[in-house]
Each structure stands twice: as structure tokens, then as C-alpha cells.
Amino acid sequence: MALAELGAVVLDCPDPRALAGFYAEVLGGTVEGDGEWAVLKAPDGRSLAFQAAPGFVPPKWPAPDHSQQFHLDLTVDDLDAAEKGVLALGAGPLDTEDRSRTWRVYTDPAGHPFCLCAC
């Protein structure tokens, strides 16, 4: 028997509403809240939350002496089309050169790494 259930994955960031808006454009859904906390409610019912973190420092990737802290794997049908879309929304490329792989690594506008995966 479980002791708890997962309520939300929460990302620290400098601007919760802006980062929730980025992921809403990528994943769909609606954003609630502003100020110190925002929640993206995805169309499939799952949520992703964002919390203001004064002094936020983005993770480094890849860096063996610094943890990436976490990353999101986002499943897509067309890597090239998804890449074009996330870059237009403000994502940055981290590891995208090997076009033979089924995944590519980016940063969101706050610097968190995420992968687009056609897996």
C-alpha cells in the first residue's frame, strides 16, 4: 500500500507564469495562478507546477560536476516539426546535432533541460 500519491512535479524558476505559458504552448492546456505559483493543467489531466525561486540558477548540462536536477521527456511524432516549434517559443538547443537519434535535448526559457523524444 502506498503512503502517498504524486500531487505535482514542481519546477523552480524566476517567472512561474511565463514558464507555465511556455509549456502550455508546447503541451497544450491552461495556466492557472500568477505571482509565486502557477500550474499548467494539460489536456490529459496531468499537471505541471512552477514556483518562484529567488536567486534561481539554471542547471548545467552536460556537466559532470553539476547536476541537471531533473529533466522532462516530451514524446513527439515528428522531431523536426517539434524542434522548430519549441525553438520558436524560446527553447534553446543543448544536444541536437545527431539527427540519427530518436531524441534531442533543449533548455526551456528558464534553463531547465528537456528532451523531445520520438520513441
The first five atom37 places (N, CA, C, CB, O) and aatype in JSON, in Angstrom:
{
  "aatype": [12, 0, 10, 0, 6, 10, 7, 0, 19, 19, 10, 3, 4, 14, 3, 14, 1, 0, 10, 0, 7, 13, 18, 0, 6, 19, 10, 7, 7, 16, 19, 6, 7, 3, 7, 6, 17, 0, 19, 10, 11, 0, 14, 3, 7, 1, 15, 10, 0, 13, 5, 0, 0, 14, 7, 13, 19, 14, 14, 11, 17, 14, 0, 14, 3, 8, 15, 5, 5, 13, 8, 10, 3, 10, 16, 19, 3, 3, 10, 3, 0, 0, 6, 11, 7, 19, 10, 0, 10, 7, 0, 7, 14, 10, 3, 16, 6, 3, 1, 15, 1, 16, 17, 1, 19, 18, 16, 3, 14, 0, 7, 8, 14, 13, 4, 10, 4, 0, 4],
  "atom_mask": [
    [1, 1, 1, 1, 1],
    [1, 1, 1, 1, 1],
    [1, 1, 1, 1, 1],
    [1, 1, 1, 1, 1],
    [1, 1, 1, 1, 1],
    [1, 1, 1, 1, 1],
    [1, 1, 1, 0, 1],
    [1, 1, 1, 1, 1],
    [1, 1, 1, 1, 1],
    [1, 1, 1, 1, 1],
    [1, 1, 1, 1, 1],
    [1, 1, 1, 1, 1],
    [1, 1, 1, 1, 1],
    [1, 1, 1, 1, 1],
    [1, 1, 1, 1, 1],
    [1, 1, 1, 1, 1],
    [1, 1, 1, 1, 1],
    [1, 1, 1, 1, 1],
    [1, 1, 1, 1, 1],
    [1, 1, 1, 1, 1],
    [1, 1, 1, 0, 1],
    [1, 1, 1, 1, 1],
    [1, 1, 1, 1, 1],
    [1, 1, 1, 1, 1],
    [1, 1, 1, 1, 1],
    [1, 1, 1, 1, 1],
    [1, 1, 1, 1, 1],
    [1, 1, 1, 0, 1],
    [1, 1, 1, 0, 1],
    [1, 1, 1, 1, 1],
    [1, 1, 1, 1, 1],
    [1, 1, 1, 1, 1],
    [1, 1, 1, 0, 1],
    [1, 1, 1, 1, 1],
    [1, 1, 1, 0, 1],
    [1, 1, 1, 1, 1],
    [1, 1, 1, 1, 1],
    [1, 1, 1, 1, 1],
    [1, 1, 1, 1, 1],
    [1, 1, 1, 1, 1],
    [1, 1, 1, 1, 1],
    [1, 1, 1, 1, 1],
    [1, 1, 1, 1, 1],
    [1, 1, 1, 1, 1],
    [1, 1, 1, 0, 1],
    [1, 1, 1, 1, 1],
    [1, 1, 1, 1, 1],
    [1, 1, 1, 1, 1],
    [1, 1, 1, 1, 1],
    [1, 1, 1, 1, 1],
    [1, 1, 1, 1, 1],
    [1, 1, 1, 1, 1],
    [1, 1, 1, 1, 1],
    [1, 1, 1, 1, 1],
    [1, 1, 1, 0, 1],
    [1, 1, 1, 1, 1],
    [1, 1, 1, 1, 1],
    [1, 1, 1, 1, 1],
    [1, 1, 1, 1, 1],
    [1, 1, 1, 1, 1],
    [1, 1, 1, 1, 1],
    [1, 1, 1, 1, 1],
    [1, 1, 1, 1, 1],
    [1, 1, 1, 1, 1],
    [1, 1, 1, 1, 1],
    [1, 1, 1, 1, 1],
    [1, 1, 1, 1, 1],
    [1, 1, 1, 1, 1],
    [1, 1, 1, 1, 1],
    [1, 1, 1, 1, 1],
    [1, 1, 1, 1, 1],
    [1, 1, 1, 1, 1],
    [1, 1, 1, 1, 1],
    [1, 1, 1, 1, 1],
    [1, 1, 1, 1, 1],
    [1, 1, 1, 1, 1],
    [1, 1, 1, 1, 1],
    [1, 1, 1, 1, 1],
    [1, 1, 1, 1, 1],
    [1, 1, 1, 1, 1],
    [1, 1, 1, 1, 1],
    [1, 1, 1, 1, 1],
    [1, 1, 1, 1, 1],
    [1, 1, 1, 1, 1],
    [1, 1, 1, 0, 1],
    [1, 1, 1, 1, 1],
    [1, 1, 1, 1, 1],
    [1, 1, 1, 1, 1],
    [1, 1, 1, 1, 1],
    [1, 1, 1, 0, 1],
    [1, 1, 1, 1, 1],
    [1, 1, 1, 0, 1],
    [1, 1, 1, 1, 1],
    [1, 1, 1, 1, 1],
    [1, 1, 1, 1, 1],
    [1, 1, 1, 1, 1],
    [1, 1, 1, 1, 1],
    [1, 1, 1, 1, 1],
    [1, 1, 1, 1, 1],
    [1, 1, 1, 1, 1],
    [1, 1, 1, 1, 1],
    [1, 1, 1, 1, 1],
    [1, 1, 1, 1, 1],
    [1, 1, 1, 1, 1],
    [1, 1, 1, 1, 1],
    [1, 1, 1, 1, 1],
    [1, 1, 1, 1, 1],
    [1, 1, 1, 1, 1],
    [1, 1, 1, 1, 1],
    [1, 1, 1, 1, 1],
    [1, 1, 1, 0, 1],
    [1, 1, 1, 1, 1],
    [1, 1, 1, 1, 1],
    [1, 1, 1, 1, 1],
    [1, 1, 1, 1, 1],
    [1, 1, 1, 1, 1],
    [1, 1, 1, 1, 1],
    [1, 1, 1, 1, 1],
    [1, 1, 1, 1, 1]
  ],
  "atom_positions": [
    [[0.84, -1.18, 0.0], [0.0, 0.0, 0.0], [0.88, 1.24, 0.0], [-0.96, 0.0, 1.22], [1.83, 1.34, 0.78]],
    [[0.57, 2.17, -0.87], [1.34, 3.41, -0.98], [1.06, 4.32, 0.21], [1.02, 4.13, -2.28], [-0.05, 4.32, 0.75]],
    [[2.04, 5.06, 0.6], [1.89, 6.05, 1.67], [1.38, 7.38, 1.15], [3.2, 6.25, 2.39], [0.82, 8.18, 1.9]],
    [[1.57, 7.62, -0.15], [1.17, 8.9, -0.73], [0.97, 8.7, -2.22], [2.24, 10.01, -0.46], [1.28, 7.65, -2.77]],
    [[0.44, 9.73, -2.86], [0.34, 9.74, -4.32], [0.96, 11.03, -4.83], [-1.13, 9.6, -4.8], [0.97, 12.04, -4.13]],
    [[1.47, 10.98, -6.03], [2.13, 12.14, -6.61], [1.1, 13.24, -6.86], [2.85, 11.76, -7.91], [0.11, 13.03, -7.56]],
    [[1.35, 14.41, -6.29], [0.46, 15.53, -6.5], [0.85, 16.36, -7.7], [0.0, 0.0, 0.0], [0.01, 16.7, -8.53]],
    [[2.14, 16.7, -7.8], [2.6, 17.53, -8.92], [4.12, 17.45, -9.0], [2.14, 19.0, -8.77], [4.8, 17.19, -8.01]],
    [[4.63, 17.68, -10.19], [6.05, 17.95, -10.39], [6.16, 19.46, -10.42], [6.62, 17.27, -11.71], [5.41, 20.12, -11.14]],
    [[7.08, 20.02, -9.63], [7.2, 21.46, -9.5], [8.59, 21.91, -9.96], [6.94, 21.9, -8.03], [9.6, 21.38, -9.5]],
    [[8.63, 22.88, -10.85], [9.88, 23.43, -11.35], [10.12, 24.79, -10.71], [9.86, 23.55, -12.89], [9.25, 25.66, -10.77]],
    [[11.28, 24.98, -10.1], [11.69, 26.3, -9.65], [12.06, 27.14, -10.87], [12.88, 26.21, -8.64], [12.6, 26.61, -11.84]],
    [[11.77, 28.43, -10.8], [12.08, 29.31, -11.93], [11.94, 30.76, -11.5], [11.15, 29.0, -13.14], [11.39, 31.04, -10.43]],
    [[12.43, 31.69, -12.3], [12.28, 33.11, -11.93], [10.89, 33.67, -12.19], [13.28, 33.92, -12.68], [10.48, 34.6, -11.48]],
    [[10.16, 33.15, -13.17], [8.84, 33.7, -13.54], [7.87, 32.54, -13.8], [8.95, 34.63, -14.8], [7.79, 32.04, -14.92]],
    [[7.14, 32.1, -12.76], [6.27, 30.94, -12.9], [5.24, 31.04, -14.02], [5.56, 30.7, -11.62], [5.05, 30.08, -14.77]],
    [[4.59, 32.15, -14.15], [3.55, 32.29, -15.18], [4.15, 32.2, -16.59], [2.79, 33.63, -15.02], [3.58, 31.56, -17.47]],
    [[5.29, 32.84, -16.8], [5.92, 32.8, -18.12], [6.36, 31.38, -18.48], [7.12, 33.76, -18.16], [6.17, 30.94, -19.61]],
    [[6.96, 30.67, -17.53], [7.42, 29.32, -17.83], [6.23, 28.37, -18.01], [8.34, 28.81, -16.71], [6.28, 27.48, -18.87]],
    [[5.18, 28.54, -17.23], [3.97, 27.75, -17.43], [3.39, 28.02, -18.81], [2.92, 28.06, -16.33], [2.9, 27.11, -19.47]],
    [[3.44, 29.27, -19.25], [2.97, 29.62, -20.58], [3.77, 28.96, -21.69], [0.0, 0.0, 0.0], [3.2, 28.52, -22.69]],
    [[5.09, 28.87, -21.51], [5.94, 28.17, -22.48], [5.49, 26.72, -22.61], [7.42, 28.24, -22.05], [5.28, 26.23, -23.72]],
    [[5.35, 26.03, -21.47], [4.96, 24.62, -21.51], [3.51, 24.44, -21.99], [5.12, 23.99, -20.14], [3.19, 23.41, -22.57]],
    [[2.65, 25.42, -21.76], [1.29, 25.34, -22.29], [1.31, 25.4, -23.81], [0.42, 26.49, -21.72], [0.51, 24.71, -24.46]],
    [[2.2, 26.19, -24.39], [2.32, 26.24, -25.84], [2.88, 24.94, -26.38], [3.22, 27.41, -26.25], [2.49, 24.51, -27.47]],
    [[3.79, 24.3, -25.64], [4.39, 23.04, -26.08], [3.42, 21.87, -25.9], [5.69, 22.77, -25.29], [3.26, 21.06, -26.81]],
    [[2.76, 21.78, -24.73], [1.95, 20.62, -24.37], [0.45, 20.82, -24.52], [2.25, 20.24, -22.96], [-0.31, 19.86, -24.49]],
    [[0.02, 22.06, -24.68], [-1.41, 22.36, -24.65], [-1.85, 22.55, -23.21], [0.0, 0.0, 0.0], [-1.06, 22.37, -22.28]],
    [[-3.1, 22.9, -23.02], [-3.63, 23.06, -21.67], [-3.8, 24.51, -21.28], [0.0, 0.0, 0.0], [-3.66, 25.42, -22.09]],
    [[-4.11, 24.69, -20.01], [-4.37, 26.02, -19.48], [-3.5, 26.3, -18.28], [-5.85, 26.18, -19.11], [-3.08, 25.38, -17.58]],
    [[-3.23, 27.58, -18.05], [-2.39, 28.02, -16.94], [-3.26, 28.71, -15.92], [-1.25, 28.95, -17.43], [-4.09, 29.55, -16.25]],
    [[-3.05, 28.36, -14.66], [-3.76, 29.0, -13.55], [-2.73, 29.57, -12.59], [-4.7, 28.0, -12.82], [-1.64, 29.02, -12.43]],
    [[-3.09, 30.67, -11.95], [-2.23, 31.29, -10.95], [-1.28, 32.3, -11.55], [0.0, 0.0, 0.0], [-1.09, 32.36, -12.77]],
    [[-0.7, 33.09, -10.68], [0.36, 34.01, -11.08], [1.13, 34.42, -9.84], [-0.22, 35.26, -11.81], [0.81, 33.96, -8.74]],
    [[2.11, 35.23, -9.99], [2.94, 35.6, -8.85], [3.92, 34.51, -8.51], [0.0, 0.0, 0.0], [4.79, 34.18, -9.32]],
    [[3.8, 33.96, -7.32], [4.77, 32.98, -6.81], [4.52, 31.56, -7.3], [4.76, 32.99, -5.32], [5.38, 30.7, -7.11]],
    [[3.37, 31.28, -7.91], [2.99, 29.9, -8.23], [2.08, 29.89, -9.45], [2.28, 29.23, -7.02], [1.18, 30.72, -9.58]],
    [[2.32, 28.96, -10.35], [1.44, 28.75, -11.49], [1.36, 27.25, -11.77], [1.95, 29.53, -12.75], [2.31, 26.51, -11.5]],
    [[0.24, 26.82, -12.31], [0.03, 25.41, -12.64], [-0.46, 25.29, -14.07], [-0.98, 24.75, -11.65], [-1.4, 25.98, -14.48]],
    [[0.18, 24.41, -14.83], [-0.29, 24.06, -16.16], [-1.15, 22.81, -16.02], [0.9, 23.84, -17.15], [-0.68, 21.78, -15.54]],
    [[-2.39, 22.92, -16.44], [-3.28, 21.76, -16.47], [-3.32, 21.28, -17.92], [-4.73, 22.11, -15.94], [-3.93, 21.91, -18.77]],
    [[-2.66, 20.15, -18.18], [-2.57, 19.61, -19.53], [-3.89, 18.98, -19.95], [-1.44, 18.57, -19.62], [-4.69, 18.61, -19.1]],
    [[-4.13, 18.85, -21.26], [-5.38, 18.28, -21.75], [-5.64, 16.85, -21.26], [-5.37, 18.3, -23.25], [-6.79, 16.43, -21.17]],
    [[-4.59, 16.11, -20.95], [-4.76, 14.72, -20.49], [-5.04, 14.62, -18.99], [-3.53, 13.9, -20.83], [-5.14, 13.52, -18.45]],
    [[-5.16, 15.79, -18.31], [-5.47, 15.79, -16.89], [-4.28, 15.91, -15.96], [0.0, 0.0, 0.0], [-4.43, 16.18, -14.77]],
    [[-3.08, 15.72, -16.51], [-1.89, 15.87, -15.66], [-1.55, 17.33, -15.48], [-0.7, 15.11, -16.27], [-1.94, 18.19, -16.28]],
    [[-0.8, 17.61, -14.41], [-0.42, 18.99, -14.1], [1.1, 19.1, -13.96], [-1.11, 19.46, -12.81], [1.79, 18.14, -13.61]],
    [[1.59, 20.27, -14.25], [2.98, 20.63, -14.05], [2.95, 21.99, -13.37], [3.81, 20.65, -15.41], [2.32, 22.93, -13.86]],
    [[3.64, 22.1, -12.23], [3.58, 23.34, -11.45], [4.91, 24.08, -11.52], [3.21, 23.03, -9.98], [5.96, 23.49, -11.79]],
    [[4.84, 25.39, -11.26], [6.0, 26.27, -11.36], [6.01, 27.19, -10.15], [5.98, 27.09, -12.68], [4.99, 27.79, -9.81]],
    [[7.16, 27.29, -9.5], [7.29, 28.04, -8.25], [8.39, 29.08, -8.39], [7.58, 27.09, -7.06], [9.48, 28.78, -8.88]],
    [[8.1, 30.3, -7.95], [9.13, 31.35, -7.98], [10.26, 30.99, -7.03], [8.52, 32.72, -7.59], [10.03, 30.57, -5.89]],
    [[11.47, 31.15, -7.51], [12.65, 30.84, -6.71], [13.63, 32.01, -6.81], [13.32, 29.52, -7.18], [14.37, 32.12, -7.78]],
    [[13.63, 32.88, -5.8], [14.59, 33.99, -5.81], [16.02, 33.44, -5.89], [14.42, 34.88, -4.54], [16.37, 32.48, -5.2]],
    [[16.82, 34.05, -6.73], [18.2, 33.6, -6.88], [18.33, 32.34, -7.71], [0.0, 0.0, 0.0], [19.37, 31.68, -7.66]],
    [[17.3, 31.98, -8.47], [17.34, 30.77, -9.29], [18.57, 30.76, -10.19], [16.06, 30.65, -10.14], [18.89, 31.75, -10.84]],
    [[19.25, 29.62, -10.21], [20.39, 29.4, -11.1], [20.05, 28.18, -11.96], [21.74, 29.19, -10.28], [19.81, 27.1, -11.41]],
    [[20.02, 28.33, -13.28], [19.65, 27.19, -14.12], [20.67, 26.06, -14.0], [19.52, 27.62, -15.58], [21.85, 26.31, -13.75]],
    [[20.21, 24.83, -14.17], [21.14, 23.71, -14.16], [22.07, 23.77, -15.36], [20.38, 22.38, -14.14], [21.79, 24.44, -16.35]],
    [[23.18, 23.05, -15.25], [24.13, 22.96, -16.36], [24.03, 21.57, -16.97], [25.59, 23.27, -15.9], [23.89, 20.57, -16.25]],
    [[24.11, 21.52, -18.28], [24.05, 20.22, -18.95], [24.89, 20.27, -20.21], [22.6, 19.83, -19.29], [24.83, 21.27, -20.91]],
    [[25.65, 19.28, -20.53], [26.11, 18.25, -19.59], [27.27, 18.79, -18.79], [26.51, 16.94, -20.34], [28.13, 19.47, -19.34]],
    [[27.32, 18.5, -17.54], [28.4, 18.93, -16.67], [28.53, 17.91, -15.54], [28.15, 20.38, -16.1], [27.69, 17.89, -14.64]],
    [[29.56, 17.08, -15.56], [29.68, 16.04, -14.55], [29.79, 16.58, -13.13], [30.88, 15.19, -14.84], [29.49, 15.87, -12.17]],
    [[30.2, 17.83, -12.98], [30.34, 18.4, -11.64], [29.1, 19.19, -11.21], [31.55, 19.3, -11.58], [29.09, 19.76, -10.11]],
    [[28.06, 19.24, -12.04], [26.8, 19.92, -11.7], [25.64, 19.03, -12.12], [26.71, 21.32, -12.39], [25.62, 18.52, -13.24]],
    [[24.7, 18.84, -11.25], [23.53, 18.03, -11.56], [22.57, 18.81, -12.45], [22.82, 17.59, -10.27], [22.41, 20.02, -12.29]],
    [[21.94, 18.1, -13.39], [20.89, 18.75, -14.17], [19.6, 18.85, -13.37], [20.65, 18.0, -15.48], [18.63, 19.45, -13.83]],
    [[19.55, 18.26, -12.18], [18.45, 18.31, -11.24], [17.27, 17.44, -11.65], [18.0, 19.73, -11.07], [16.79, 16.65, -10.84]],
    [[16.8, 17.56, -12.85], [15.72, 16.74, -13.39], [15.63, 17.11, -14.86], [14.35, 16.96, -12.63], [16.23, 18.1, -15.29]],
    [[14.88, 16.35, -15.63], [14.51, 16.79, -16.97], [13.2, 16.13, -17.36], [15.62, 16.47, -18.0], [12.82, 15.09, -16.81]],
    [[12.53, 16.74, -18.31], [11.28, 16.21, -18.82], [11.54, 15.53, -20.16], [10.21, 17.33, -18.95], [12.26, 16.08, -21.0]],
    [[10.96, 14.37, -20.37], [10.94, 13.73, -21.68], [9.56, 13.98, -22.28], [11.26, 12.19, -21.58], [8.55, 13.54, -21.73]],
    [[9.53, 14.67, -23.4], [8.28, 15.01, -24.07], [8.2, 14.2, -25.36], [8.18, 16.54, -24.36], [9.04, 14.36, -26.25]],
    [[7.21, 13.33, -25.47], [7.05, 12.45, -26.62], [6.41, 13.2, -27.78], [6.21, 11.22, -26.24], [5.4, 13.89, -27.61]],
    [[7.0, 13.07, -28.97], [6.5, 13.74, -30.17], [6.44, 12.76, -31.33], [7.4, 14.96, -30.53], [7.11, 11.72, -31.31]],
    [[5.64, 13.07, -32.33], [5.56, 12.24, -33.54], [6.63, 12.63, -34.56], [4.18, 12.36, -34.17], [7.16, 11.78, -35.27]],
    [[6.95, 13.93, -34.63], [7.87, 14.45, -35.65], [8.9, 15.33, -34.96], [7.1, 15.25, -36.76], [8.6, 16.46, -34.57]],
    [[10.12, 14.82, -34.81], [11.17, 15.57, -34.11], [11.46, 16.91, -34.78], [12.45, 14.75, -34.05], [11.59, 17.93, -34.09]],
    [[11.56, 16.93, -36.09], [11.91, 18.17, -36.78], [10.84, 19.24, -36.59], [12.11, 17.91, -38.26], [11.16, 20.4, -36.33]],
    [[9.58, 18.86, -36.7], [8.49, 19.82, -36.52], [8.42, 20.3, -35.07], [7.15, 19.2, -36.93], [8.23, 21.49, -34.82]],
    [[8.58, 19.38, -34.13], [8.55, 19.75, -32.71], [9.73, 20.66, -32.38], [8.57, 18.49, -31.81], [9.58, 21.63, -31.63]],
    [[10.89, 20.36, -32.92], [12.07, 21.2, -32.68], [11.82, 22.62, -33.17], [13.32, 20.61, -33.38], [12.07, 23.59, -32.45]],
    [[11.32, 22.75, -34.38], [11.03, 24.07, -34.93], [10.07, 24.83, -34.0], [10.42, 23.95, -36.35], [10.25, 26.02, -33.76]],
    [[9.06, 24.14, -33.5], [8.09, 24.77, -32.62], [8.66, 25.22, -31.3], [0.0, 0.0, 0.0], [8.41, 26.35, -30.87]],
    [[9.43, 24.35, -30.62], [9.96, 24.75, -29.31], [11.0, 25.85, -29.44], [10.57, 23.54, -28.59], [11.09, 26.71, -28.57]],
    [[11.8, 25.83, -30.51], [12.78, 26.91, -30.71], [12.07, 28.24, -30.94], [13.71, 26.58, -31.9], [12.52, 29.27, -30.45]],
    [[10.96, 28.22, -31.68], [10.19, 29.45, -31.91], [9.59, 29.99, -30.62], [9.08, 29.19, -32.93], [9.35, 31.19, -30.5]],
    [[9.34, 29.09, -29.66], [8.76, 29.5, -28.37], [9.81, 29.97, -27.37], [7.97, 28.36, -27.78], [9.47, 30.42, -26.28]],
    [[11.09, 29.86, -27.72], [12.14, 30.34, -26.82], [13.02, 29.27, -26.22], [0.0, 0.0, 0.0], [13.85, 29.58, -25.37]],
    [[12.85, 28.01, -26.62], [13.74, 26.96, -26.15], [15.12, 27.15, -26.77], [13.17, 25.55, -26.5], [15.27, 27.79, -27.8]],
    [[16.12, 26.59, -26.11], [17.48, 26.64, -26.64], [17.99, 25.23, -26.89], [0.0, 0.0, 0.0], [17.68, 24.33, -26.12]],
    [[18.78, 25.02, -27.95], [19.32, 23.69, -28.22], [20.5, 23.38, -27.29], [19.76, 23.59, -29.68], [21.35, 24.23, -27.05]],
    [[20.54, 22.15, -26.78], [21.68, 21.69, -25.98], [22.43, 20.58, -26.71], [21.2, 21.19, -24.61], [23.65, 20.65, -26.86]],
    [[21.71, 19.56, -27.14], [22.33, 18.41, -27.79], [21.4, 17.95, -28.9], [22.61, 17.24, -26.76], [20.58, 17.06, -28.72]],
    [[21.55, 18.59, -30.07], [20.62, 18.35, -31.17], [21.32, 17.97, -32.48], [19.78, 19.58, -31.39], [20.66, 17.78, -33.5]],
    [[22.63, 17.87, -32.45], [23.38, 17.68, -33.68], [23.19, 16.31, -34.32], [24.84, 17.9, -33.42], [23.13, 16.2, -35.54]],
    [[23.09, 15.24, -33.51], [22.99, 13.88, -34.04], [21.56, 13.61, -34.48], [23.44, 12.85, -32.98], [20.71, 13.24, -33.66]],
    [[21.3, 13.78, -35.75], [19.95, 13.64, -36.3], [19.55, 12.18, -36.48], [19.85, 14.36, -37.62], [18.41, 11.92, -36.86]],
    [[20.45, 11.23, -36.23], [20.1, 9.81, -36.35], [19.44, 9.27, -35.08], [21.34, 8.99, -36.67], [18.85, 8.19, -35.09]],
    [[19.54, 10.01, -33.98], [18.94, 9.58, -32.72], [17.44, 9.86, -32.71], [19.61, 10.27, -31.53], [16.94, 10.65, -33.51]],
    [[16.75, 9.2, -31.79], [15.3, 9.42, -31.64], [14.99, 10.45, -30.57], [14.61, 8.1, -31.31], [13.84, 10.57, -30.16]],
    [[15.98, 11.2, -30.1], [15.77, 12.23, -29.08], [16.76, 13.37, -29.28], [15.92, 11.63, -27.66], [17.83, 13.2, -29.86]],
    [[16.37, 14.54, -28.78], [17.2, 15.75, -28.8], [16.97, 16.52, -27.5], [16.87, 16.65, -30.05], [15.89, 16.46, -26.91]],
    [[17.99, 17.23, -27.05], [17.94, 17.91, -25.76], [17.93, 19.43, -25.95], [19.14, 17.49, -24.88], [18.68, 19.97, -26.76]],
    [[17.06, 20.09, -25.19], [16.88, 21.54, -25.26], [16.82, 22.11, -23.84], [15.59, 21.91, -26.05], [16.78, 21.35, -22.87]],
    [[16.82, 23.43, -23.73], [16.51, 24.08, -22.46], [15.21, 24.86, -22.64], [17.67, 25.02, -22.0], [14.93, 25.39, -23.72]],
    [[14.43, 24.92, -21.57], [13.27, 25.82, -21.6], [13.78, 27.23, -21.36], [12.2, 25.41, -20.53], [14.97, 27.41, -21.11]],
    [[12.93, 28.25, -21.43], [13.41, 29.62, -21.26], [14.07, 29.91, -19.91], [12.27, 30.56, -21.45], [14.82, 30.88, -19.8]],
    [[13.79, 29.1, -18.88], [14.44, 29.31, -17.58], [15.73, 28.51, -17.45], [13.48, 28.92, -16.45], [16.44, 28.64, -16.45]],
    [[16.06, 27.67, -18.45], [17.29, 26.92, -18.43], [17.19, 25.46, -18.02], [0.0, 0.0, 0.0], [18.2, 24.77, -17.95]],
    [[15.97, 24.96, -17.74], [15.79, 23.55, -17.4], [15.95, 22.71, -18.66], [14.4, 23.3, -16.74], [15.39, 23.06, -19.7]],
    [[16.7, 21.61, -18.61], [16.79, 20.75, -19.78], [15.52, 19.92, -19.97], [18.0, 19.83, -19.66], [14.88, 19.52, -19.01]],
    [[15.18, 19.69, -21.23], [14.1, 18.76, -21.57], [14.44, 18.08, -22.89], [12.72, 19.49, -21.64], [15.2, 18.62, -23.7]],
    [[13.87, 16.91, -23.09], [14.12, 16.15, -24.32], [12.84, 16.05, -25.13], [14.67, 14.74, -23.98], [11.76, 15.85, -24.58]],
    [[12.98, 16.18, -26.43], [11.93, 15.78, -27.35], [12.3, 14.37, -27.79], [11.78, 16.78, -28.59], [13.42, 14.12, -28.24]],
    [[11.36, 13.45, -27.65], [11.62, 12.03, -27.92], [10.59, 11.49, -28.9], [11.6, 11.21, -26.62], [9.39, 11.57, -28.66]],
    [[11.08, 10.94, -30.02], [10.21, 10.22, -30.95], [10.47, 8.74, -30.71], [10.47, 10.62, -32.47], [10.98, 8.04, -31.58]],
    [[10.12, 8.29, -29.53], [10.47, 6.94, -29.08], [9.27, 6.0, -29.13], [11.03, 6.98, -27.65], [9.38, 4.83, -28.79]]
  ]
}
